[in-house]
């Protein structure tokens, strides 16, 4: 499963990229606003840091404006994947953009039928939102499992990008289900490395080494 960072903060992305295991990035209008960045300048900078797909989201919700924005975003850098909302006009645009060689990430997916239609439209990625489903007492991981089964049943090549990741458990569950990618904040990426037994064990080794050196 590929690890993506969900951020538009250059410092965060640089830190994640330095680990060597970052394989992509997702952004959205909220993250860009939080970082105080405009999409036109932020996306090329992010693409220079991340060796992999970088999702940049359109703001339009109608077919022709989505196409215009999508084409413009795709020109910013070869790594750009155009993020499109899961609407009828959005899926129409996905099909057209695919014919033009532009990859898309269909976002705000909350059902297996939505995921099926996005794949049939030609989306490169589908983004089911796990945490937001959990927030309303629905099972985000079960949605991932359903999408995975449907895509395998019909040999659909859209990649499943688990989104709205709230913690390491979501990451483990998404990997067990077989998601292709998972995007998460830097804080969650940091937590993936942590375990109290690792911390305690290292502390003991270092303490024992210090004692040995004193003899």
C-alpha positions in Angstrom: 0.0 0.0 0.0 1.4 3.4 -1.0 1.7 6.1 1.6 0.5 9.6 0.7 0.5 12.7 2.8 -2.7 14.8 3.0 -1.3 18.3 3.2 -0.5 21.5 1.4 2.0 22.7 4.0 5.5 22.6 2.3 7.4 22.1 5.6 5.2 19.1 6.4 5.5 17.6 2.9 9.3 18.1 3.0 9.6 16.3 6.3 7.5 13.4 5.1 9.4 13.2 1.8 12.7 13.0 3.7 11.6 9.7 5.2 12.0 8.0 1.9 8.7 6.2 2.0 6.4 9.0 0.8 4.8 8.1 -2.5 2.2 10.7 -3.2 0.3 13.7 -1.9 -3.3 14.8 -1.8 -4.5 18.4 -1.3 -7.9 20.1 -1.2 -9.1 23.7 -1.0 -9.3 23.5 2.8 -5.7 22.4 3.2 -4.5 25.1 0.8 -6.4 27.7 2.7 -5.0 26.5 6.0 -1.5 26.7 4.5 -2.2 30.2 3.1 -1.3 29.0 -0.4 -2.7 29.5 -3.9 -3.1 26.3 -5.9 -1.2 27.6 -8.9 2.0 28.2 -6.9 1.7 25.5 -4.3 1.1 22.5 -6.6 4.3 22.8 -8.7 6.3 23.3 -5.5 4.8 20.2 -4.0 5.4 18.2 -7.1 9.1 19.0 -6.9 9.2 17.4 -3.4 7.0 14.4 -4.0 8.1 11.6 -6.4 4.6 10.4 -7.2 1.0 11.6 -7.9 -0.1 14.9 -6.4 -3.9 15.5 -6.3 -5.1 19.0 -7.1 -8.8 19.7 -6.7 -11.1 21.6 -9.0 -13.6 24.0 -7.5 -16.2 23.7 -10.3 -19.2 21.5 -10.1 -20.4 21.6 -13.7 -19.0 19.8 -16.7 -17.4 22.5 -18.8 -15.9 24.4 -15.9 -14.6 21.2 -14.4 -12.9 20.5 -17.7 -11.4 24.0 -17.9 -10.0 23.8 -14.4 -8.8 20.2 -14.8 -6.9 21.0 -18.0 -5.3 24.0 -16.3 -4.3 22.1 -13.3 -2.8 19.2 -15.4 -0.5 21.7 -17.1 1.1 22.7 -13.8 3.2 19.6 -13.6 3.3 16.0 -15.0 2.7 14.6 -11.5 -0.7 16.3 -11.1 -3.8 14.2 -10.8 -7.0 16.2 -11.1 -9.3 15.8 -8.1 -12.9 15.8 -9.2 -16.1 15.7 -7.0 -18.4 12.6 -7.2 -21.1 14.2 -9.2 -22.7 13.3 -12.5 -21.0 16.2 -14.3 -17.8 15.3 -12.4 -17.9 11.7 -13.8 -18.7 13.0 -17.3 -15.6 15.2 -17.0 -13.5 12.3 -15.8 -14.3 10.3 -18.9 -13.4 13.3 -21.1 -10.2 14.0 -19.2 -9.1 10.4 -19.5 -9.5 10.5 -23.3 -7.1 13.5 -23.1 -4.6 11.6 -21.1 -5.3 13.4 -17.8 -5.5 11.3 -14.7 -8.2 11.9 -12.1 -8.9 11.2 -8.5 -12.6 11.1 -7.8 -13.2 12.4 -4.2 -15.9 12.3 -1.6 -16.8 8.7 -2.2 -19.2 7.2 0.5 -20.8 4.2 -1.3 -19.8 1.2 -3.4 -22.1 2.3 -6.2 -20.4 5.7 -6.4 -17.1 3.8 -6.6 -18.3 1.5 -9.4 -19.5 4.5 -11.5 -16.2 6.4 -10.9 -14.3 3.4 -12.2 -16.5 2.9 -15.2 -16.0 6.6 -16.0 -12.2 6.0 -16.0 -11.0 7.5 -12.7 -7.3 6.7 -12.0 -8.1 6.9 -8.2 -11.2 6.7 -6.0 -11.1 8.3 -2.6 -13.4 6.7 0.0 -13.6 8.8 3.1 -13.2 6.4 6.1 -13.2 8.8 9.0 -16.2 10.8 7.9 -18.2 7.5 7.6 -17.1 6.5 11.0 -18.2 9.9 12.3 -21.8 9.1 11.3 -21.8 5.5 12.7 -21.1 3.8 9.3 -18.2 1.5 8.7 -15.6 3.1 6.5 -13.4 -0.1 6.3 -16.4 -2.1 5.2 -16.8 0.3 2.3 -13.2 -0.3 1.3 -13.8 -4.0 1.4 -16.9 -3.7 -0.8 -15.1 -1.5 -3.3 -12.1 -3.9 -3.4 -14.4 -6.9 -4.1 -16.3 -5.1 -6.8 -13.2 -3.9 -8.6 -11.6 -7.3 -8.5 -14.9 -9.0 -9.7 -14.8 -6.9 -12.9 -11.0 -6.3 -13.3 -11.4 -2.6 -12.9 -8.1 -0.8 -12.8 -9.0 2.3 -10.7 -6.8 2.5 -7.6 -8.4 2.7 -4.2 -7.0 5.6 -2.2 -8.2 5.4 1.4 -8.8 8.9 2.6 -10.0 10.7 5.8 -7.5 8.5 7.8 -7.8 9.3 11.5 -5.0 7.1 13.0 -2.7 4.1 12.6 -5.6 1.6 13.0 -7.2 2.9 9.9 -3.9 2.4 8.1 -3.6 -1.2 9.2 -7.2 -2.0 8.3 -6.9 -0.3 4.9 -3.7 -2.3 4.2 -5.4 -5.6 5.3 -8.3 -5.0 3.0 -5.9 -4.3 0.1 -6.3 -0.5 -0.5 -3.7 0.6 -3.2 -2.9 3.8 -1.3 -3.7 5.7 1.9 -3.4 9.4 2.4 -3.0 10.8 5.9 -1.8 13.9 7.8 1.8 14.2 8.9 0.8 13.5 12.5 -0.5 10.0 11.5 2.6 9.3 9.5 4.7 10.0 12.6 2.5 7.7 14.7 3.1 4.8 12.3 6.7 4.6 13.5 5.8 4.7 17.2 5.4 1.8 19.7 5.9 2.0 23.4 7.9 -1.2 23.5 10.3 0.2 20.8 10.8 3.3 22.9 11.2 1.4 26.2 13.5 -1.2 24.6 15.8 1.5 23.1 15.9 3.3 26.4 17.0 0.1 28.1 19.6 -0.7 25.5 21.1 2.8 25.8 21.0 2.7 29.6 22.8 -0.7 29.6 25.3 0.5 27.1 26.1 3.5 29.3 26.6 1.3 32.4 28.9 -1.0 30.4 31.0 1.9 29.2 31.5 3.0 32.8 33.2 -0.2 33.9 
